[in-house]
């Protein structure tokens, strides 16, 4: 699940998929005045197959049918971040 940057602990914390839509949670570790802390962010992407190149690619553009899937993936990401604290 985690693809962490070995140097500073940053990296992928979790991924939530609904169909071809994926919400990825990123953890960023910081050293602050009051000690170390983590901050989280989310990116949203959709996988699609490029018929010309034959490769799978990702985009941030969603069709009308992708929107409900994005809502589900983002809701799961939100629950993950809120319930872990």
SULGIRA-V582619 format. One record per residue. RES is the residue in three letters. NEAR is the number of other ideal C-beta (glycine too) atoms within 10 Angstrom. Layout:
BEGIN
res=RES near=NEAR
res=RES near=NEAR
END
This chain:
BEGIN
res=UNK near=7
res=UNK near=11
res=UNK near=11
res=UNK near=13
res=UNK near=12
res=UNK near=7
res=UNK near=6
res=UNK near=11
res=UNK near=14
res=UNK near=17
res=UNK near=14
res=UNK near=15
res=UNK near=22
res=UNK near=18
res=UNK near=18
res=UNK near=19
res=UNK near=14
res=UNK near=17
res=UNK near=14
res=UNK near=16
res=UNK near=22
res=UNK near=19
res=UNK near=24
res=UNK near=18
res=UNK near=21
res=UNK near=15
res=UNK near=18
res=UNK near=15
res=UNK near=14
res=UNK near=12
res=UNK near=9
res=UNK near=7
res=UNK near=4
res=UNK near=6
res=UNK near=7
res=UNK near=9
res=UNK near=10
res=UNK near=13
res=UNK near=10
res=UNK near=16
res=UNK near=12
res=UNK near=17
res=UNK near=14
res=UNK near=15
res=UNK near=19
res=UNK near=19
res=UNK near=13
res=UNK near=15
res=UNK near=10
res=UNK near=9
res=UNK near=7
res=UNK near=5
res=UNK near=8
res=UNK near=7
res=UNK near=9
res=UNK near=10
res=UNK near=11
res=UNK near=11
res=UNK near=11
res=UNK near=8
res=UNK near=8
res=UNK near=16
res=UNK near=9
res=UNK near=6
res=UNK near=9
res=UNK near=19
res=UNK near=10
res=UNK near=13
res=UNK near=19
res=UNK near=18
res=UNK near=13
res=UNK near=15
res=UNK near=24
res=UNK near=16
res=UNK near=13
res=UNK near=17
res=UNK near=23
res=UNK near=14
res=UNK near=11
res=UNK near=17
res=UNK near=16
res=UNK near=9
res=UNK near=7
res=UNK near=11
res=UNK near=6
END
